[in-house]
Amino acid sequence: MSYVIGVDLGTSAVKTVLVDRSGTVVAEHSEAYPLSQPKPGYSEQRPEDWVDKTVLSLRLLMEGNDISPAEVEGLSFSGQMHGLVLVDGEGVVLRPAILWNDTRTTAQCRRIEDTLQEKLLGIARNRALEGFTLPKILWVQEFEPELLDQAALFLLPKDYVRYRLTGQYTMDYSDAAGTLLLDVAGKSWSADILDAFHLPHSFCPPLVESFDECGTLLPEIARQSGLRPETKVFAGGADNACGAIGAGILEEGQTMCSIGTSGVVLSYEERREVDFEGKVHFFNHSERDAYYIMGVTLAAGYSLTWFKDTFAPDVSFDELLSDIGSIPAGSNGLLFTPYIVGERTPHPDAAIRGSFIGMDAGHELPHFARSVLEGITFSLRESIDILRASGKQIDRVISIGGGAKNETWLQMQADVFNAEIVKLESEQGPAMGAAMLAAYGCGWFPSLQDCAREFLRPARAYSPDPEAVQVYDKLFGLYQSVYGATRELGAALSAFRG
């Protein structure tokens, strides 16, 4: 029997999965590592923690079964996007990595916009947001210039781990697209952007496809991990690209909704020149010469967690949601907006805050719980509608993450999106996508689509209820009006926040 390993390098932990030729996950393991927040808005990690925990997770993954290392043909990666790792000419890390959720770079984002103006969307295809990599580089350029002078190369998190495992520097297109330094359509580093900020072209690593082989394991890493030095290592992809692969989003018209801490609506795209004017993210996919469009709700599952922890801390999520099926669509006139940490799509607004609208004395805990789910789903529908307005037909959506764990919420998604919602039989998210890239790279399948047909199986589908669709269409119009009605009020209230 042959196996591949998917490595998902997340923000809080690394997860490894061992997958056989049928797509069955025969073993999995995860190892956590710390997050450092030395100042408000800062978010950093030690790249060495990623390496140590990845190697440990691989070793414990292999020790937990009787599979021979000789049966593991290859491994690949999914990685948290945007994080900045600076290395010198010897490959030594110069400072802690600045992560995707670090928000210190607002001034640098404005500098990028002022310097590049319309060129930014024309080349990088995305707006300058604090999460992206270029603003972090410019922050180091301004506040730690001596470190940038020492830097020979910048890498993203998974690319540094892969370098430590193989000794080879590379970056795949799907992750490079989140740096604001890539010519997304041209699939090359942008000389115009690099020159505009006085960055040497040698600062960028070589670009490869996500399924390209990037070497084999260094002997010492092989010994520590319990794998063979001959194990093939493939480039891997950005976590959202790998999540899309793991959900089978590999052909035109395929769309997924992923509800975790944040929420993502992601759709496969082949049109290189389609212009969304920066309303949604436009990134290279891990499939060759393909792209994906992505809208983001910053506080999706987090809104539900916040609500439970604040108003029902002593009950489980299952208990909290147990009665929402008895509450009619619209929660008896109660509306929630999930802007509790700001919003991303379609409002890139860090200052807006959430609200409950329409409360009266008849509303009880189940009404509030249902309205939170409805508000999250409405926010995700805003991304669905942007995609539809571009000409995409979206009548079937794969739902993964926390939103796929509750049947009432799955039906709600079908009714709010007016599309069939499909839940997968076994969901491993980005780790499965990484394993699929390794399987394809090893030659198990002629295409990623063939791999998806073998590895992924639907469990159940939920069809929209016409009456509920009409109710939600009316309520969605009211939901959309709340942002404009509360923006100035929220700004005024910000003076009273701690």
N, C-alpha and C positions, 0 to 999 in steps of 0.2 A: 504494500500500500504506500502511496505517496501523500505527502502533506505539505502545506504552506502555512506560514505564520503572518498574521496581520498585527501590526504594532500601532496602537492609537495613542499618540502623545498628547494628552489633554492638559487642561490648566491645573487640575488638582491631582491627577494621577495618570500613570501610564497603564494601558490595558493591552494584554497580548492574548490572541486567540489562535488555536491550532485547528486547522480546517482540512478535511479530507477531500477527495476528488468529487464527492457528491454535494459538497457545500455544508456538510454536517460539522458543527463545532464540537470537537471531541474533548477539548480542554480550554480553559481560560484562566487568566490570573491578572490581578491588578496590584499596583504598588503606588501609594500616595507619596507626595513630596510637598514641602511647605511653600507658601506664597508669602512674599515680603511686601509690606506696605509702609515704607519708612516715613512717608509724608502723606497728607491728604491728597488723593488723586493719583498717587504713585502705585504701581503694581509691578513687582520684579520677581525673578527667580534665578537661582544658580544653575547654569547649564550643566554643571557637573552632577547635580542631583538628577537631572533627566537621564544622563548616561548611566549613573550607578543604578538607578531604579529600573531602567530598561533592561540592563544586563541581568539584574536580580530577577526580574519578572520572567525573562526568557528561561533562566535556569530553573526556577520553581515551576514554570509551565511544563518543562520537559521532565522534571523529577516527579511530577504528579501523575505520570502514566508510564506504560511500558513500551512506548514507541521509541524505536532506535533513531538516534540523530541522523543516521544515513538515510532515513526515509523522509527527512525534511529537505525539500528541494530548494526552497527559497523563502525570503521574507520581504515585506514591504511596509510602508509607513503611511499613516494619516497623522497630520500634525496641526496643533493650534496655529492659527494664522497670525501674520503681521509682526510677531515678536522680534525684536532686534537683538542679534548676537554679533558682537564685534570681536574679530580675532586678528592677532598680529601675524607677521610673516612665518612664525613657527607654529601657528595654529592655536596659540594660547589665548584664552578668553580674557578680554581687557576690562570688563565690567559686568555686573549682573545684567541679565536680559531684561529689556523693557517690554512688557507684555501688551497684548491686544487691548486689554481693558484698562490700560494706563491713560489718564486723561490730562496729563501735564502740558500737552502740546497744542493748545488752542491757538496761541500766538503764531506758532509755526504753520498751522493750517492756513491762517489768514495770509501769511507770507507766501505760501505756495499759490494761493488763489490770485494774489496781487501780482505775483511774478509771471505766472503762466497764463492767467486769464482763460480765454476760450481754448487754448492749447491743451489744458489739463484734460477736459472731457474728450477732446479729439484724439489724444494719445492714450492716456491711462484709462479712459472710459468711466471713471469714478470720481466723485467729489473728494476733496481733501477732508478727511475725518480724523479725529484724534487716534483712532485705533490703528490706522495704517502705518507702514514702516517709515516712509520718507519723512513725515513730521518728527519721528523719533530721532532719525539721523540728524536732522537740522537742529534739534534740541541739543544733542551732544556736540554738534558743530559750534553752537553758541555758548554752551555752559561748560563743556569739557573738551575744549579744542585740542588739548595735548593728547587726549585719548584717541580722538579721530585722526590725528597726525600719525599715531602709531598703528592704526588699523590698516591691515592689508586687504581685508575682505569683510563684507557683512553676510550673515547667514540668517535663515529662519530656524525656529526651534528644531524641527525634525531633521533639517539638513545638517545642523551641528551634530546631532546624535548619529546620523548616518556617517558623517565624516569620521567620528570617533570609532565607529564600528568597522569602517573600510579603509580609512585613510584618503578618501577621494572627496573633493569638493564638487558639488553640483546643486542645482535648484530646478525644480520642475515648473512648468508654465502655470499650473493652477495656483501654486503658492506665490510665484513671482507676480502674478496679476494683482495680488493684494498689497504690493509694496508702493504703488504709484510711480514706480520707475520703469515699468514694462510698457512697451508699445503693444497693447493687447491684441490688436488685429494683425500687426506685423510679426508678432512672436519674437521680439528682440528687445534688448535693453535700449531705452530711449536716449540717444546722444543729446537731444534737445533738452531733456529734463536734467540729465547729469550735468551738462555744461551750465545750465541756468543757475545751479547751486554749487558750482565749482567742485564737483565730485569727480575723481578720476574714473575712467571707464574700467580700469582694472579692479575697482572696488566691488564689482558685481561678479558672482560666480558663473561658471558655464551653465547654460540652459539645456535641459533634457526633457523628454516625455516622461510622464509618470510611470510608465511601464518599462522604461529603459533600465537595463542592468547597469549598476554603478560599482561593480566589483564584488568581492567576496569578503567574508569575515577575516579580520586580522587574527593571527594565531592566538594571541593572548585573549582576545575577546571570545574567540571560539571556545577556548578552555574554560573561561569564566562562565559562559552562558550554557555550556553543555551541548553546544552544536558543533558541527564540523567546519573547518576552515573553508571547505569547498562550497558551503551554503551560499547561494546567490542572493545578492541584495539589490532590490529594485528601488527606484527613486521615490515612489509614493506620491501623495498629493495632499492638498489642503483639506482640512477636516470636512468642510462643506462639500467639496468635490467628492471625497471618499464616501461621505454620507449619502450622496446622490447615487454613486455606484452601488453602494450597499442596499439601496432601495430600488435599484433597477432603472434609474432615470438616465437612459442611454440612447433615447431616440426622440425625434421631434414629436411634440405634443405631450410628452410625459412630464408630470409635475409631482412634487412632493410637498407635504406640510410636516415640518418637524417642530414639535413643541417640547423644549427643554426649559432651562432657565430663561433663555431667550426663545423667540419663535422665528422660524424661517419658512418662507415659501420660495421654492426653488424650481425652476423649469429649464429643461434642455433647450438649447438654441443653436441653430446652424447659421443664422443670418449674421454675417460679420459686421455689416454696416448699420444694423437697426439702431435707432437713436432713442434712448429713454431719457435724455436730458439730465442724467444723474439722479433720477427719481428712485431708481433701484440700482443695485450693484450689478456689474457686467464683468464676469471673470472667464478666463480660459478654463475649460473642463479638463478632467484627466483623460478623457477620450481624445484621440487625435483630431485636431482641427475642428473642435466643437467648443461651445461656450455654455455657460449657464447664467440665468438671470435670477437675482435673489433679492427679495424684500425681507426686512428684519423688524420684528417687534422686540424691543429691548427687554421688556418685563412680561414675558408670556407665562410660563410656568412659575416664574418668580412672583408674579402677582397673586397666584393661588397660594403659594407658600407663605407670602407675607400675610394674606388674609387669614389663613388658618392659624399661623403663629400669633397673630394679633387678637383675633376674635374667637378662636376655638382651639386654644393650644392643647387642651387635654383630650382631643378626639383625633382619630386617625383620618387620613385622607378618605379612605373608604366610607367611614362613618359620616364625614362632612358632606360627601356627595351622595349619600344613600337615598335622600329624599328629593333630589333635584328633578327626577323623572316625573314627579307629581306636580311640579310647578309648570304652568303653561309657558310656551315660547313668549319671550318678552318680560318674564319675571314680574308680571303684574305692574308694569310701568316703571320698573327700576332699571337704570342704565349705568354701567360702569365703564370708565375709560382707563386703560392700563398704562398710563403715563407716569407711573410712580418713580421711575428713574430717568425721565425724559423719554424721547421717542426717536426712532430712526426712519421708518418708512410709513407714510410718505412725507412725514414731517421731521426733518433732521434738526431736532430742537432739544437741546440738553436742559432747557429751563422749564418746559411745560411739565405740569404735574397732574396726577390722576384725580378722578372725582367719581362719586356716586350722585346721580341725578334722579329726582323723582321719588325720594324716600317718603313714606308715610307710616302711620302707626300700625298698619296692617302687614307690613313687611317683617318677616322673620328670617332666621338664619338661612334656611334653604333658599329663600328668594335672593338673598345677598350672594350665596355661593353660586347659584345659577347665573346671576347677572355678571359675576366675575368671569365665568367661563364664556358667556356670550360676548363680553367686552373684549376678551382676548381674541376670540374668533372673528369678531368684526374687524379688529386691527389687522389680522392676517388677510381678511377679505380685501382690504385696501390694496394689498400687494397683488392678489388674484385679479382685481379689476384693472390694475395697471397693465398686467400681462395681457389680459383680454383686449384692452384698448389698443395694444400694438398689433392686433390681428391673430393672436394665439387662441386656439380653441382649447379650452380647459373644461373637459366634461368628466375627467377621472383623475383623482388625486390619491397618491399613496400617503397614508398618515403614519408617522413614526414618533417615537418619544413618549412623553407623558400623556399627550393628547390621544394616544392610541390605546390607553389602558382602561378607559371608561367608556362603556357602550353608549351611554347617553350623550357624552361629549362627541363621540364619533358620529352619531346621528345628527347632532347639532352642526357639526362641520359640513355634513352633506346638505343640510337645509340652508345654512348661511352661504355656503359657496355655490349652491345649486349644482352640485356635481356628485358623482358616485365617489364614495370614500372607501379605500381598500386598506385593510389591515394585513400585514404579512404574518406568515406562520411562525417564523423565527426572525427576530430583529436584533442585529448586532451593531447596526449603525456604521460609523466610520471604520471600525476595526474590520468588519466584513468587507468593506470597500477596499481596504488595504490588502486583505488576503486575496481578493479577486484580482487586484493588480499583479500580485505575485503569481497567482495561478496562470493568468494570461501571459505574463512575462516568461514563465517557465514553459510555455507552449502547450498547456493543457487544452486550450480552446483556440479556435481560429479568430475569435473576436471577443470583446468584453460583453457584447450582447448575448453571444452563445453561453458565456460563463454565467450571466445573470439568469438565463432560462434554466440552467441546471441547478444553480445555487439557491434561487429565490422562489418561494411559493406563496401565493395569496392564501389567507386563512378565511376571511369573510369580507363581504362588501356591503355597504350601507347606501341605499338609494334615497335621494331627496324626497321629502313629503311635500306635495304641491301646496297644501294649505300653510304649512310652516314656512315654506319658501316665501309666500306672499307676506306673512307677518314679519319675517325677518327683513325683507326688502324695505318695508315701511320703517321699521325700527333702525335699519342701517342708515337711512337718510338722516334720521335724528342724531345718530351716533356721529356722523360726519360733521354735523354742525357744532358739536361740543368743543372741538379744538379751537375754532375761531372765537367762540363765545367765552372761552375761559383763558385764552392766552394772555391777555392784558391783566386779567384778575390774578392769574398765577404769578405773573411778573411782580405785581404789587405785593402779593403775599410773601414773596421770597425774602423781603426785608425782615420778616418776623421768624424766619427759619433759623435754627441754631447754626 
